Amino acid sequence: MAKDALRIAVVGAGIGGLTAAVALTRIAGAEVTVFEQARQLGEVGAGIGLAPNGQRGLGHLGLADAVERSAATFHGTAAYLRADGSYVSEAVIEDSAGEYRVKGIHRADLIELLADVLPGCVVRTRHRLVGVGDTGSGVDLEFDDGSRAAFDAVVGADGIHSVVRDLVTTPSTPVYSGSIAYRGVVDASRVPSDHPRTQTLWMGEGKHFLCYPVRRGELFNYVGFVRSGRPLKESWSAVGDVAELATEFAGWDPRLGAFIQAIDHTYWWGVYDRDPLPNWSRGRITLLGDAAHAMLPHASQGLNQAIEDSVALAAFLRGAGADGVEYALQRYESLRIERTSAVQAGSRRNGSRYDGQAEYTDTEKRDAELRGAAEFRTWLYDYDALAAAVSASGRAAT
């Protein structure tokens, strides 16, 4: 580590925080410390779709081979189906060059993958942030155990309920989507052998169901969204009722019914996002991932946008020096805020389409839009966060 390396604190050791730590270390050459309030690293939940734009970002961090070993490649054509199983259209899961294809990865596997490439001293668990002071020349952090630490910059990667966000901007109120979600994984050996080993999404009135393989195809991830007037806490650890899940999708495509019969446990949570924030940064403090732009999961971009954030942030801070931190954070925010706001809006729109809400009660209109959704997916998947940041910063790529 260079003697004049930036000292950067990352608050939150979820996927966004750990990705930021790897990016800041490998791209910016920073000395990074990650603070996590939990007793140990871990990720409750299930699988996530690692999109081409996210894979490209992880590739810039030297993690492509590790992802390949942990994830599941989607085989065959991904599809949008009606509730009865009739075909609507192919779902775009590749970038326009065919270089990257969506993969399914378990959250716990990605956490482990990221943590394994960081030195053991980087992540400090049992550190709950209680105070932040920007001194102008640095940032002082205070934790609930009375300890303190000083850094050149602080990155808030502490999720939708971010503590750091309250210090940076006036947070928007969580917005309930109107849906609850049943989510989990099922052992692939329990799933009918003829079930597609790719992404399949069934759509009906007020609900939709998505499944795809994760963990090298050993598991299937699933999530069923159901319109409900009973908002639940934003949690993935509340135990749900499998029988209730089955009832919600009774009478749908028999292939979906057979898949649901293989499920032996489920979790549920209320699905929320937040309206786009007016700013992410103040002085030497900035935000990343859900802390900056919590979005609905209907474009499978929450994780992927956090990866983009991480790579872009590191590119702007590379070579910035302690005196250039504030300007670098402003440039980072300026580059990222427009794109993430558009992705947030697109995620909401997809959810409305899938469930036939509002203007999409005309399912023919919905189906036509899904068949024409390739342009939006190309805009998502072809993006290179590192190249965009390097171009905006005027520096040569490393």
Number of C-alpha atoms within 10 A of each C-alpha: 9 8 6 12 19 25 18 24 27 27 30 29 28 24 26 30 29 28 29 30 32 26 27 28 22 19 24 22 20 25 21 26 19 24 23 23 18 14 10 12 16 16 17 12 19 22 27 25 27 26 26 27 27 26 24 25 28 25 14 17 17 15 17 14 10 14 22 15 11 20 25 26 21 21 13 10 16 19 19 24 23 21 22 15 16 11 13 18 19 16 19 22 24 20 21 17 10 10 10 18 20 24 28 28 28 26 22 18 19 25 20 16 19 22 21 10 13 17 10 9 9 17 22 19 16 14 21 17 21 13 14 19 14 18 12 11 14 20 20 17 17 17 17 13 11 9 10 13 11 18 20 24 25 28 26 27 33 27 24 19 14 18 20 25 27 12 17 18 17 12 20 13 10 15 13 19 19 16 22 24 25 24 26 24 23 22 16 18 12 15 18 13 9 7 14 19 21 23 25 20 22 26 23 19 17 19 24 24 23 18 24 28 31 32 24 18 21 13 24 30 26 27 21 22 27 23 17 15 11 11 16 17 15 18 14 20 14 14 14 18 14 17 14 11 20 17 10 14 20 14 12 16 16 13 15 23 15 14 18 19 15 15 20 14 15 23 20 25 21 21 23 22 22 21 16 20 17 12 18 26 25 16 19 27 26 28 29 30 28 22 27 32 25 25 30 25 19 19 21 16 24 25 22 26 28 27 28 29 30 30 31 30 30 27 31 27 26 23 19 18 14 18 12 13 23 22 15 22 26 18 19 25 21 15 19 20 19 11 12 23 18 11 22 23 15 18 21 17 16 19 21 20 27 27 24 22 18 9 11 18 15 12 19 11 14 21 21 12 15 19 15 12 16 18 11 12 19 18 12 21 25 19 17 19 25 24 16 17 24 17 13 16 18 10 13 9 11 10
